Amino acid sequence: MRQYELVLILGPQVPDDEVPDTFDRLIRRPVESNGGEVQQIDQWGRRKLAYPINKQSEGHYVVAQLRLEPPQIPELARGLTISEEVLRHLFVRRDEAES
């Protein structure tokens, strides 16, 4: 398994108290059902975006550390792309030296 970092921006239509449930539904369940692991979640909260995305000027930022197999990344990315709640997402592979 490899280490990945996920940066996720949820739209402002997601209420603040529903962000953890939304993350669980979109990320935690698919990762863990395929044998992966969510190691850490850091919620940055609602922030103003540098530029509008889909006519939205703010969003909920969530950063997560994941351990999963490389073939799982396209599946997760596809699910995040079609979700109406997600404005942007970015997967970054962490180098072994950083761990």
Backbone as CSV, one residue per row, in Angstrom:
resi,resn,N_x,N_y,N_z,CA_x,CA_y,CA_z,C_x,C_y,C_z
1,MET,0.845,-1.185,0.000,0.000,0.000,0.000,0.883,1.238,0.000
2,ARG,0.349,2.288,-0.576,1.080,3.552,-0.650,0.357,4.622,0.165
3,GLN,1.125,5.647,0.520,0.602,6.785,1.267,0.146,7.857,0.282
4,TYR,-1.042,8.395,0.511,-1.568,9.478,-0.317,-2.130,10.574,0.577
5,GLU,-2.129,11.776,0.033,-2.792,12.894,0.699,-3.922,13.352,-0.223
6,LEU,-5.073,13.565,0.345,-6.236,14.015,-0.411,-6.649,15.386,0.094
7,VAL,-6.752,16.335,-0.823,-7.311,17.647,-0.500,-8.668,17.707,-1.182
8,LEU,-9.683,17.985,-0.396,-11.062,17.947,-0.869,-11.731,19.266,-0.528
9,ILE,-12.403,19.870,-1.503,-13.173,21.086,-1.254,-14.636,20.761,-1.498
10,LEU,-15.411,20.805,-0.423,-16.855,20.574,-0.514,-17.552,21.909,-0.700
11,GLY,-18.646,21.901,-1.430,-19.395,23.127,-1.704,-20.043,23.709,-0.457
12,PRO,-20.372,24.986,-0.501,-20.975,25.641,0.663,-22.394,25.163,0.964
13,GLN,-23.017,24.413,0.051,-24.360,23.901,0.310,-24.348,22.791,1.354
14,VAL,-23.162,22.229,1.638,-23.038,21.200,2.682,-22.970,21.921,4.029
15,PRO,-23.937,21.690,4.919,-23.893,22.349,6.236,-22.649,21.934,7.025
16,ASP,-22.163,22.829,7.875,-20.947,22.575,8.643,-21.015,21.280,9.446
17,ASP,-22.160,20.989,10.037,-22.274,19.798,10.872,-22.396,18.502,10.054
18,GLU,-22.601,18.599,8.744,-22.705,17.409,7.895,-21.413,17.089,7.141
19,VAL,-20.374,17.904,7.309,-19.110,17.662,6.613,-18.505,16.314,6.999
20,PRO,-18.435,15.937,8.294,-17.880,14.609,8.621,-18.678,13.451,8.012
21,ASP,-20.001,13.542,8.013,-20.824,12.486,7.420,-20.605,12.397,5.906
22,THR,-20.480,13.544,5.257,-20.237,13.577,3.821,-18.877,12.963,3.503
23,PHE,-17.865,13.288,4.308,-16.534,12.703,4.105,-16.578,11.185,4.282
24,ASP,-17.280,10.735,5.310,-17.393,9.290,5.538,-18.034,8.593,4.340
25,ARG,-19.086,9.184,3.815,-19.810,8.579,2.694,-18.980,8.573,1.408
26,LEU,-18.269,9.678,1.150,-17.531,9.813,-0.104,-16.146,9.173,-0.073
27,ILE,-15.491,9.147,1.092,-14.102,8.690,1.158,-13.908,7.488,2.076
28,ARG,-14.257,7.623,3.348,-13.925,6.587,4.323,-14.512,5.216,3.955
29,ARG,-15.795,5.163,3.654,-16.420,3.862,3.337,-15.815,3.203,2.102
30,PRO,-15.657,3.933,0.973,-15.042,3.283,-0.198,-13.597,2.837,0.053
31,VAL,-12.823,3.650,0.778,-11.429,3.287,1.045,-11.358,2.039,1.915
32,GLU,-12.110,2.032,3.013,-12.037,0.906,3.943,-12.674,-0.361,3.385
33,SER,-13.678,-0.224,2.528,-14.296,-1.421,1.942,-13.363,-2.122,0.958
34,ASN,-12.365,-1.400,0.447,-11.388,-1.989,-0.476,-10.060,-2.287,0.207
35,GLY,-10.045,-2.323,1.526,-8.837,-2.698,2.252,-7.886,-1.560,2.541
36,GLY,-8.260,-0.334,2.242,-7.416,0.820,2.522,-7.632,1.333,3.935
37,GLU,-6.990,2.454,4.236,-7.044,3.000,5.589,-7.009,4.526,5.539
38,VAL,-7.904,5.158,6.279,-7.867,6.609,6.454,-7.095,6.852,7.744
39,GLN,-5.901,7.444,7.625,-5.040,7.592,8.788,-5.315,8.864,9.573
40,GLN,-5.588,9.942,8.881,-5.779,11.230,9.561,-6.697,12.108,8.729
41,ILE,-7.539,12.867,9.413,-8.435,13.819,8.752,-8.245,15.170,9.417
42,ASP,-8.032,16.196,8.616,-7.859,17.549,9.131,-8.880,18.441,8.438
43,GLN,-9.886,18.887,9.177,-10.916,19.768,8.610,-10.488,21.211,8.829
44,TRP,-10.297,21.905,7.734,-9.888,23.299,7.817,-11.085,24.231,7.960
45,GLY,-12.258,23.728,7.704,-13.461,24.540,7.825,-13.810,25.263,6.536
46,ARG,-14.759,26.179,6.662,-15.240,26.945,5.508,-14.275,28.099,5.251
47,ARG,-13.805,28.183,4.011,-12.854,29.230,3.633,-13.235,29.830,2.294
48,LYS,-12.775,31.037,2.102,-12.993,31.723,0.834,-12.036,31.144,-0.212
49,LEU,-12.559,30.883,-1.398,-11.750,30.341,-2.485,-10.944,31.449,-3.154
50,ALA,-9.809,31.107,-3.713,-8.969,32.089,-4.409,-9.663,32.613,-5.665
51,TYR,-10.488,31.783,-6.274,-11.246,32.165,-7.459,-12.533,31.343,-7.453
52,PRO,-13.594,31.846,-8.075,-14.861,31.097,-8.073,-14.742,29.763,-8.804
53,ILE,-15.349,28.736,-8.215,-15.435,27.419,-8.839,-16.918,27.086,-8.941
54,ASN,-17.397,26.867,-10.147,-18.821,26.594,-10.381,-19.711,27.666,-9.734
55,LYS,-19.301,28.902,-9.862,-20.024,30.069,-9.341,-20.103,30.089,-7.813
56,GLN,-19.224,29.342,-7.138,-19.165,29.335,-5.674,-17.916,30.098,-5.245
57,SER,-18.017,30.882,-4.180,-16.878,31.669,-3.724,-16.263,31.146,-2.430
58,GLU,-16.876,30.124,-1.819,-16.286,29.527,-0.627,-16.606,28.042,-0.589
59,GLY,-15.850,27.323,0.242,-16.056,25.893,0.356,-15.437,25.345,1.630
60,HIS,-15.762,24.124,1.963,-15.220,23.427,3.139,-13.974,22.663,2.703
61,TYR,-12.855,22.960,3.320,-11.613,22.271,3.008,-11.415,21.102,3.967
62,VAL,-11.060,19.942,3.414,-10.745,18.755,4.201,-9.469,18.156,3.617
63,VAL,-8.487,17.877,4.491,-7.239,17.241,4.076,-7.152,15.905,4.804
64,ALA,-6.874,14.833,4.067,-6.830,13.498,4.662,-5.575,12.760,4.222
65,GLN,-5.038,11.972,5.137,-3.913,11.079,4.848,-4.498,9.677,4.670
66,LEU,-4.203,9.053,3.540,-4.766,7.748,3.203,-3.656,6.737,2.909
67,ARG,-3.947,5.478,3.170,-3.104,4.355,2.728,-3.992,3.452,1.890
68,LEU,-3.618,3.288,0.618,-4.401,2.435,-0.255,-3.582,2.008,-1.452
69,GLU,-4.122,1.047,-2.166,-3.452,0.534,-3.360,-3.673,1.505,-4.528
70,PRO,-2.679,1.672,-5.400,-2.801,2.606,-6.524,-4.031,2.410,-7.413
71,PRO,-4.504,1.173,-7.689,-5.691,1.042,-8.542,-6.965,1.638,-7.935
72,GLN,-6.975,1.905,-6.636,-8.160,2.491,-6.006,-8.310,3.982,-6.306
73,ILE,-7.232,4.656,-6.662,-7.270,6.102,-6.887,-8.248,6.481,-8.001
74,PRO,-8.191,5.856,-9.184,-9.150,6.245,-10.231,-10.608,6.038,-9.822
75,GLU,-10.890,4.975,-9.062,-12.260,4.735,-8.597,-12.733,5.860,-7.683
76,LEU,-11.888,6.224,-6.717,-12.251,7.311,-5.803,-12.392,8.638,-6.548
77,ALA,-11.465,8.916,-7.440,-11.506,10.174,-8.198,-12.773,10.263,-9.042
78,ARG,-13.176,9.161,-9.633,-14.395,9.154,-10.449,-15.616,9.473,-9.582
79,GLY,-15.676,8.855,-8.400,-16.792,9.126,-7.488,-16.829,10.567,-7.035
80,LEU,-15.650,11.152,-6.776,-15.597,12.554,-6.347,-15.958,13.501,-7.485
81,THR,-15.576,13.133,-8.702,-15.866,13.984,-9.860,-17.365,14.076,-10.123
82,ILE,-18.088,12.977,-9.958,-19.519,13.013,-10.260,-20.378,13.502,-9.086
83,SER,-19.778,13.615,-7.908,-20.528,14.095,-6.749,-20.800,15.591,-6.866
84,GLU,-22.034,15.984,-6.650,-22.400,17.395,-6.728,-21.886,18.195,-5.532
85,GLU,-21.547,17.513,-4.453,-21.083,18.201,-3.242,-19.620,18.606,-3.320
86,VAL,-18.847,17.989,-4.210,-17.407,18.225,-4.299,-17.121,19.263,-5.382
87,LEU,-16.432,20.350,-4.980,-16.019,21.357,-5.953,-14.703,20.954,-6.623
88,ARG,-13.724,20.533,-5.819,-12.419,20.107,-6.337,-11.842,19.032,-5.413
89,HIS,-10.963,18.228,-5.991,-10.219,17.253,-5.195,-8.841,17.080,-5.823
90,LEU,-7.889,16.667,-4.996,-6.532,16.450,-5.467,-5.904,15.331,-4.646
91,PHE,-5.431,14.287,-5.332,-4.689,13.216,-4.697,-3.216,13.456,-4.953
92,VAL,-2.391,13.354,-3.915,-0.948,13.498,-4.043,-0.294,12.300,-3.380
93,ARG,0.597,11.629,-4.090,1.326,10.498,-3.507,2.450,11.057,-2.649
94,ARG,2.502,10.614,-1.417,3.562,11.049,-0.511,4.783,10.171,-0.716
95,ASP,5.945,10.781,-0.749,7.185,10.029,-0.917,7.475,9.198,0.322
96,GLU,8.154,8.114,0.125,8.522,7.246,1.240,9.425,7.970,2.232
97,ALA,10.219,8.931,1.775,11.138,9.667,2.655,10.390,10.541,3.655
98,GLU,9.197,11.011,3.289,8.414,11.881,4.166,7.792,11.100,5.326
99,SER,7.544,9.834,5.144,6.824,9.032,6.144,7.625,8.799,7.387
